[in-house]
Amino acid sequence: YIMYYLLPVCFYTFLNIVALLSTVHSKFFTLLYFLCVASQIVPQGLLEFRYFYSALSALQAARAPTLMVVLFLELCQYTLINLITVKVFLNKTFDWDITDYLTPNPQRFMW
């Protein structure tokens, strides 16, 4: 039932993206943006972060110029996320029983 509880969050996010795009661009651009995002995400059998990354990058490039403080905070946020990802990749290992005879080295998670 969690997907039903997340519907208001998704709808609110959709409205925020429409408001963000419509303040800077025309309605045609906003419609085109959502058509491109839908054409990229809908055919996927599994929803992962990598499918949303290009849409997020396009949204950030399409928004209005912001203050340097906001850009610096975004830079800090992305740097922190990258550092956490590298830390998990380096420190979180696992072993597979099937690969013991092939590669005795520990395996690492990375998406």
C-alpha positions, 0 to 999 in steps of 0.5 A: 500500500506504500505506493498509494501513500506516495501518490500525493508526494508524486503529484506535488513533485509533478506540480512543482516541476511544472511550475518551475518550468513554466516560469522560465519556458513555454508550455510547449517546452514543458510538454516536450520535457515531460514527453521525453521523460516519459519516453525514457522511463515508461519502457523500463522494466526496473526503475533505477536512479540512472533512468532519472539522472538525465531528466534531472540534469535537463531540469537543472539546466532548464531552470532559471539562474539562481544565486551563487549560494544555492549553487554552492549548496547544491555542489556541497550536496552532490559532493557529499553524496559522491563521498558516501558512495565512494565510502560504501564502495570501498568499505562494503564488501561481500562474498559469493559462494559461487565465485569462491573458486573463480575469484577469492577476492571480495566483491563490491556493491556499485549501481 
